[in-house]
Amino acid sequence: MVTLALYVRLEAKPGKEKEVEQFLKGGLPIVQEEPDTIAWFAIRMGPSTFGIFDVFPHEKGREAHLAGRVAAALMAKAPELLATPPKIEKLDVLAVKLPEGEAIKGRRAA
């Protein structure tokens, strides 16, 4: 069951938009290895504004993700790619609809 989420807002430096996009796309294979990251979305909200939204079954999974490889890579690349530091918000999930297979996968991983 999904109960927690993260929302990370990213603002690319001028001229670094394509690199931020590629960085986010490159994070998918790494996140797919995280059993407690039930869903992960890399999004673009405008010409230079990006985000990450992901959900977890429990705090242990969320903290593991924050201590994982994608988060470490993001923090290492932030000074080069981002106009401001990433804004990380911890959220509670009130309701969720996932494809049946994903809901089952998430329960097995917990």
C-alpha positions in Angstrom: 0.0 0.0 0.0 1.3 3.4 -0.9 1.3 5.9 2.1 4.1 8.3 1.5 5.5 10.4 -1.4 8.3 12.8 -2.3 7.9 15.8 -4.6 11.2 17.4 -5.8 11.1 20.6 -7.8 14.1 21.4 -10.0 14.9 24.6 -11.9 17.5 24.2 -14.6 20.2 26.8 -15.2 19.8 28.6 -18.5 21.2 26.4 -21.2 21.1 23.3 -19.0 17.6 22.2 -19.7 18.5 19.3 -22.0 21.1 18.0 -19.6 18.5 18.1 -16.7 16.1 16.2 -18.9 18.7 13.6 -19.8 19.8 13.2 -16.2 16.2 12.5 -15.1 15.6 10.0 -17.9 18.9 8.3 -16.9 17.6 7.9 -13.4 14.9 5.4 -14.3 17.0 2.2 -14.5 18.5 3.0 -11.1 15.1 3.6 -9.5 13.7 0.4 -11.0 16.1 -1.4 -8.8 14.5 0.1 -5.6 11.9 -2.4 -4.4 10.1 0.2 -2.1 9.9 2.9 -4.8 6.4 1.9 -6.0 6.0 4.6 -8.7 8.5 7.2 -9.9 7.8 10.0 -12.3 10.3 12.5 -13.8 8.3 15.4 -15.1 8.7 18.7 -17.0 6.4 21.6 -16.0 7.8 24.3 -18.2 10.8 25.3 -20.3 13.3 25.1 -17.4 11.2 23.6 -14.6 11.3 19.9 -13.8 10.2 17.6 -11.0 10.3 14.2 -9.5 7.3 12.6 -7.9 7.6 9.2 -6.3 5.6 7.0 -3.8 6.5 4.5 -1.1 4.7 2.0 1.2 6.5 3.2 4.3 9.1 5.6 5.8 11.9 3.1 5.5 11.4 2.9 1.7 11.3 6.7 1.4 14.5 7.1 3.4 16.2 4.4 1.4 15.4 6.3 -1.8 16.6 9.6 -0.3 19.9 7.9 0.6 20.1 6.1 -2.8 22.1 6.5 -6.0 19.7 8.9 -7.8 19.5 11.3 -4.9 23.3 11.2 -4.5 23.8 11.8 -8.2 21.3 14.7 -8.2 23.0 16.4 -5.3 26.4 16.0 -6.9 25.1 17.5 -10.2 22.9 20.2 -8.7 25.5 23.0 -8.7 26.3 22.4 -12.3 22.8 21.9 -13.7 20.4 23.7 -11.4 19.7 27.4 -10.8 18.6 26.7 -7.2 19.0 23.7 -4.9 16.4 21.0 -5.3 13.3 21.6 -3.2 12.4 18.3 -1.6 9.0 17.9 0.0 7.8 14.9 2.0 4.1 14.2 1.5 1.5 11.9 2.9 -0.6 10.0 0.3 -4.3 10.2 1.1 -5.6 8.1 -1.8 -4.1 6.2 -4.7 -5.1 4.3 -7.8 -2.4 2.1 -9.4 -2.7 -0.6 -12.0 -3.5 -3.9 -10.3 -0.2 -5.5 -11.1 1.7 -2.5 -9.6 -0.4 -2.6 -6.4 0.5 -6.3 -6.0 4.1 -5.7 -6.8 4.2 -2.9 -4.1 2.7 -5.2 -1.4 5.3 -7.9 -2.2 8.2 -5.5 -1.9 7.0 -4.2 1.5 
